[in-house]
Amino acid sequence: MDDAVYGGVSDADLLSAHVRGDREAFGEIVRRHRDRLWAVALRTLGDREEAADAVQDALVSAYRAAHTFRGQSAVTTWLHRITVNACLDRARKSATRRTSPVADTERLEQLLEPHESAAAPAERSDLHRQVLRALERLPAEQRAALVLVDMQGYPVAEAAQILDIPMGTVKSRCARGRARLLPLISHLHPSARDSEPSDRARNRTQGTSVPPAAGPNDADAVKGGGGRA
């Protein structure tokens, strides 16, 4: 059904209607929220097929568990919690990624936004792929917190509800995730890219060369161990 039928109906009322047997109500909930659920899953898992499977698993779980919803949070928060849990279940099965922590806790979008907003579509697409590959190196719990807060823009309090953890834990996981992520993507920042030609030219005059910045796939350039927050 479209907005002509359900436009004024709240998510909670739709979920109640679904529990009562309305065959169209849950489909409207999916229509309203699937794009954000998909974005969270894709950014958390970094793989389209895995993300699609996680969202499907989450929606099936939500469909079956609708009668357990008690309204203690928004329906969208409840759906995101189920989706994130489905993603974490899949992510935990992946091999542990190794990362190198640093002290910088700059927000992810502050690092990338100046370059991303000015980039051509193809360059933005490549940038997005590189960020997703770098995110895959983080422990799953840190990755989920970063995706919700830094990439999806959720307040820490709402991210805490979605992840079902204290706000302080969300902040800690974000800080640790940013510290681990920045060495993997700092070469994407426009200041790093703009300085590279002059650095190379200066070092050529000195008879030396500058190795290219380590990318997300340069495993030998990244040392250290990853752990859960």
C-alpha positions in Angstrom: 0.0 0.0 0.0 1.1 3.6 -0.5 0.9 6.8 1.4 -2.7 7.3 0.2 -3.7 4.5 2.6 -1.1 4.6 5.4 0.2 8.1 5.1 -1.1 9.2 8.5 -0.6 6.0 10.3 2.3 5.8 12.8 4.9 3.0 12.7 3.7 1.7 16.0 0.1 1.5 14.8 1.3 -0.2 11.6 3.1 -2.8 13.7 0.0 -3.3 15.8 -2.1 -3.7 12.7 0.4 -6.3 11.4 0.0 -8.3 14.6 -3.8 -8.1 14.3 -3.5 -9.6 10.8 -3.3 -6.7 8.4 -1.4 -8.2 5.5 -0.2 -4.9 4.1 0.9 -3.1 7.2 4.3 -4.7 7.6 5.1 -4.0 3.9 4.5 -0.3 4.6 6.9 -0.4 7.5 9.5 -2.0 5.2 8.9 0.6 2.5 9.5 3.4 5.0 12.7 2.1 6.6 14.4 -0.3 4.1 16.7 2.4 2.7 18.2 3.3 6.0 18.4 -0.3 7.1 20.2 -1.2 3.9 22.6 1.7 4.3 23.5 0.6 7.9 23.9 -3.0 6.8 26.1 -2.2 3.7 28.4 0.2 5.7 28.7 -2.3 8.5 29.4 -5.3 6.4 31.0 -3.7 3.3 29.5 -6.4 1.0 26.3 -6.0 -0.9 25.3 -9.7 -0.8 26.1 -10.0 2.9 24.2 -6.7 3.6 21.2 -7.9 1.6 21.1 -11.2 3.5 21.4 -9.4 6.8 18.6 -7.0 6.1 16.4 -9.9 4.9 17.2 -11.9 8.0 16.4 -8.8 10.2 13.1 -8.2 8.5 12.0 -11.8 8.8 12.9 -11.6 12.5 11.0 -8.4 12.9 8.0 -9.8 11.1 7.9 -12.8 13.4 8.7 -10.9 16.6 6.3 -8.0 16.0 4.1 -9.2 18.9 7.0 -8.7 21.3 7.3 -5.0 20.6 6.3 -3.1 23.7 6.8 0.5 22.5 9.7 1.2 24.8 11.6 2.7 21.9 10.6 3.9 18.4 9.8 1.2 15.8 12.7 2.5 13.7 15.1 2.0 16.7 13.8 -1.5 17.2 14.2 -2.3 13.5 17.8 -0.9 13.5 18.7 -2.9 16.6 17.5 -6.1 14.9 19.4 -5.2 11.7 22.6 -4.3 13.5 22.5 -7.5 15.5 22.0 -9.5 12.2 25.1 -7.6 10.8 27.2 -8.3 13.9 26.3 -12.0 13.7 27.7 -12.1 10.2 30.6 -9.8 10.9 31.8 -11.9 13.9 32.1 -14.9 11.5 34.7 -13.0 9.4 38.4 -13.2 10.1 39.8 -10.7 12.6 41.2 -7.6 10.9 44.5 -6.2 12.1 44.7 -2.4 12.6 47.1 0.1 14.0 45.6 2.5 16.7 46.5 6.2 16.9 45.4 8.9 19.3 43.4 11.0 16.8 39.6 10.9 17.4 38.5 13.1 14.6 35.0 12.3 13.3 34.9 10.3 10.1 32.9 12.7 8.2 35.2 15.6 9.1 38.1 13.7 7.6 36.4 12.8 4.3 33.7 15.5 3.7 35.8 18.2 2.0 37.1 15.7 -0.5 33.9 13.8 -1.0 31.7 16.8 -1.7 34.0 18.1 -4.4 34.8 14.8 -6.0 33.3 13.6 -9.3 30.8 10.8 -9.1 33.3 8.1 -10.1 35.8 9.4 -7.5 33.2 9.5 -4.8 32.3 5.9 -5.7 35.9 4.8 -5.4 36.3 6.7 -2.1 33.2 5.0 -0.7 34.6 1.6 -1.6 37.9 2.4 0.0 36.2 3.5 3.2 34.1 0.4 3.3 37.2 -1.8 2.9 38.9 0.1 5.7 35.8 -0.3 7.9 36.0 -4.1 7.4 39.3 -4.0 9.4 37.6 -2.8 12.5 36.2 -5.1 15.2 32.5 -5.5 14.5 31.3 -3.7 17.6 33.4 -0.6 16.8 32.3 -0.7 13.2 28.6 -0.8 14.1 29.0 2.2 16.5 30.9 4.3 13.9 28.4 3.5 11.1 25.4 4.6 13.3 27.0 7.8 14.8 29.5 9.0 12.2 27.9 7.8 8.9 24.2 7.6 9.6 24.2 10.6 11.9 22.3 9.0 14.9 22.7 10.8 18.2 24.8 8.8 20.7 21.7 8.3 22.9 19.8 6.7 20.0 22.7 4.6 18.9 22.9 3.3 22.4 19.3 2.2 22.2 19.9 0.5 18.9 22.9 -1.3 20.1 21.4 -1.9 23.5 24.5 -0.7 25.3 25.3 2.3 27.6 26.0 5.7 26.0 29.5 5.6 27.4 30.2 2.4 25.6 29.0 3.9 22.3 31.4 6.8 22.8 34.3 4.5 23.7 33.7 2.3 20.7 33.5 5.3 18.4 36.6 6.8 19.7 38.6 3.6 19.4 37.1 2.9 16.0 38.1 6.3 14.7 41.6 5.9 16.1 42.0 2.6 14.3 40.3 3.8 11.1 42.2 7.0 10.5 45.6 5.5 9.6 43.8 3.4 7.0 42.1 6.4 5.3 44.2 9.4 6.1 45.7 9.3 2.6 42.2 10.0 1.2 42.1 13.4 2.8 42.5 16.3 0.3 45.4 17.8 2.2 47.3 14.6 2.0 46.5 14.3 -1.7 47.4 17.9 -2.5 50.7 17.7 -0.7 51.8 14.5 -2.3 53.1 16.0 -5.6 55.2 18.6 -3.9 56.6 16.1 -1.4 57.6 13.8 -4.2 59.2 16.7 -6.2 61.1 17.9 -3.1 62.4 14.4 -2.4 63.5 13.9 -6.0 65.8 16.9 -5.7 67.3 15.2 -2.6 67.8 11.9 -4.4 65.1 10.1 -2.4 61.7 8.9 -3.1 58.5 8.8 -1.1 56.6 5.5 -1.1 52.8 5.8 -1.9 50.5 6.1 1.1 49.3 2.8 2.4 45.8 1.9 1.2 43.2 -0.4 2.9 44.5 -3.4 1.1 48.2 -2.9 2.0 48.2 -5.5 4.7 52.0 -5.2 5.3 51.7 -1.5 6.0 49.3 -2.0 8.9 50.6 -3.5 12.1 48.9 -4.2 15.4 46.0 -6.1 16.8 42.3 -5.5 16.8 40.1 -6.3 19.8 36.6 -5.7 21.0 35.8 -2.4 22.8 
